[in-house]
Amino acid sequence: MQSASANADLPLSEVAYQTLRGKILRCEFEPGEKLKIDTLQRDHGLSSSPLREALNRLVTEGLVRADERRGFWAAPVSVADLRDVTRLRLMLDTEALEESMRQGDNAWEARIVSALHWLVKIETGAEKLPLTLNADWSVRHKDFHMALLSGCSSPKLLGLCSGLFDQAERYRRLSMHYRKEPRHKAAEHRRIMEAVIGRHRSDAVALLRDHTSRTAENVEAAMGKVESLAQFKKNAARKRT
């Protein structure tokens, strides 16, 4: 149980927002799960007002659904939504990356190199837990991708890229239980970094697009296994009745 005292310096609505958002992205709340206010109050030591404010913020991000009569629930997942998230990432990330390569300075390059260093450090010291279920790796992975885009001058564009990355991360985490550890990403990340810092725009964009697309394809294949398993269980239940 996480209480408000753990983040005493933050407004309670922000504590609630960060807590619920993290649990949704880590799939601790399953897609489609009802988010009952009284249960959330009990489990997190927060009152209904900051919880409702947090849930409404998450509705605007697409991570929570709301209905006046049914309340709140974690947003469902689907192949169609995954494809939509991927499509937007391919559009927006590449635009932010191209601007970063045009405008990025030495400090921008240093952020990329540092982010990759810490990502590789975690990868080389990781235990048998799949990397995409490793909380530290997930944080450093996002840090690297956002560092690539951080030379972009548009805060709104970067905000959209960040939010879409998180939605893709939710799908990755959900699918990891049904697929083997994906390809070795360290080499892909290094190739992207080298192309970006070298200002090889067409190569860098192509590498980033391929990296994003291939991850989405792996996740989609895993989601097919989940749907097949669910159908198998449903058919088995029917046979028993």
N, C-alpha and C positions, 0 to 999 in steps of 0.2 A: 504493500500500500504506500502510495506517495502522498505526503501531506503538504499543505501550503507552506509549512515552516521550512521545508527544504529549499524554498526560493523566496526567503523573507523580503528580499530587496525588490522583488517584482510585484506589480499589481496582480491581484488575485485572478483577474480575467486573463492576464498574460500567462500566469502559471497554468491555468486551466487549458488555455489554448495550446501551449507547448506540450503539455502532458497528453492531451487527447490526440493532437496531431501526430505525435511520436508513436502512440499506440496504434493508430490507424495505419501509418506508413510501415510499421513493423508487423502489421497483420495480427497484432494482439487482440484487436477487435476484428473479427472476421467480416469480409464483405457481406453486406446485407444485415449485419447484426443490429438489433434494436439497441439504442443508446438511451437507457432509461435514466431520467434525471435523478430519481431517488437512489438508484444503484450507484450512479457516479458520485453522488454526494457521500454515500457511505464509504465507497472505496478510496476516495481521494481527499476526504476531509474538507470539501469545498461546498459553499452554499449554492443554491440554484441560480442566483443572478449571474455570477461570473461564468458558471458552466453554460448557461444559455447564451451569453455573449460570445463565448468561445465557439460553441456549436454553430452559431450563425455566421461567424467568420469562416469556419470550415465549410459551410454551405457555399459561400462565395468562391471558395477554392475548388469546389467540386468533390471534396473528400467526404462530405456528409450530405445526406438528403433530408428534407424536412417536409412535413405535412401538418396542417393545422390540427387535424384529428388524430393522426398516427404518431406525431412527435418526430423524433430524430432517429436516423439509423446510418451506419457506415455505408458509404456509397458502394453499390455492387460493382463487379468487374465483368468485362466481356471482351471478346476478341475485337469486336467493332470499336470499343473504346480504346483498347491498346493500340489499334491501328491509327486511330485519330490522334492520340497522344504522340505516337511516333511521327506521324505526318507533320504535326506542328513543330516538333523538335527539329526535324530535318530542315524546315523552313527557317525557323527563328535562330537556332544555334548557328547555322551556317552564315546567316546575315551578321550576327554578333561577332563571329570568328573573323569574317572578312574585314569588318571595321577594325577589330583589334589588331589585325596584321598591318593595316594601313596606319594606325595611330599609336600602336603600342610602343612604349619606351623601354629603357633598361629595367626600370622597376617592374614593369609588366612581365618582362622575360624572367626576372628573378623570381617572381611569384610562381610562374609555371615550373621552373626548375626545382624550387623548394617543395612545391606541392607533389611533384612526381617523386622526389627523394623520399618524402614521408610515406607515400603510398607504397613504394617499393620496399621500404624498410618494414612495413607491416606484412607485406606479402612474403618476404623472405623469412620472417619469424613466425608466421602463422602456423597454428596447429592444424589438425585434420578437419576442423570445422570448416565447411564451405565458406569461401571468402565473402560471398554476398550475404551470408548470415552473420558475418563478423561485424559488430557494431562500429568498431574503430575503422575497419576497412571501408565501410559504407560512408563514413564521414570524410575520410581522406579521398575516397573516390570522387565524391561530389566536389570537394575542394579543388581537385585537379581539373575537373571539367569546367568549373566556374572560373578558375584561374585563366584558362585558355580564352575565355570570353571577356575577361575583366578589363581589357583595353577598350571595350565598347563604351561610348559616351552616354548611352541611353539607360538610365536607371529602370525605366518601365520595361524595356526589352529584356534587361538582365533579370528583372523580377519574374517575368513570364518564363524565361528559360529555367530559372531556379525552380519555379513551381511545377513545370512540366517534368523536370528531372526527378523531382520527388514522386510524382505520380508514376513515372516509369519504375522508380525504385520499389514502389509498392508491388507492382506486378512481378518484378524480379524476385522479391522476397517470397511472394506467394507461390511462385513456380519452382523455387529451389528444392522443395520437398519432393518434387516429381521429376527432377532431371539431374543428370550428372553435373559435376562442376564444369562450367563452360570452358571454352578455349583459354589459353594463356593470354591474359589481357596485358600483362606487363610489357611484352614486346610491342603490342599495338599502341599502348599509351606512349612508349618511347618514340615510335615512328611518328606519331601525331605531333609530339613535342618538337622533334627535330625539324619536321616540315614547317611547323608554325613559326618557330624561332628563326628558321632560315628564310622566312617570308615566301615560301613556295606555295602561293595561294591555291592554285588548282589542286596540287597534291594534298595539301592540308585539308581542304574541304572534302575531297574525295575520301580520304582516310577517315575523317570524322563521320561522314555519312555512312560509310561501310561499317564502321564500328557500331554506330547506333542501330543501323538496320539489322545487322547480324544478331545483336543482343535481342532485339524485338522478335526476330524469327525464332530464336531458341525459346523465348518465353511463350510465344504462341504455340509452339509444338508441345511444350509442357502443359499448357492449358488444355490442349486437346486430350492429353492423358487424364487430366483431372476430370474432364467432362465424361470421358469413357468410363472412368472408375465410378463416377456418380451414377451413370446409367446402369452399370453392372450391379451396383448395390441396390438400385431401385428395382431392377428386374428380379434380383434374388429375393427381395422382400415380398414381391408380388407372388412368387412361387411358394413362399412359406405360408401365405394366407389362403 
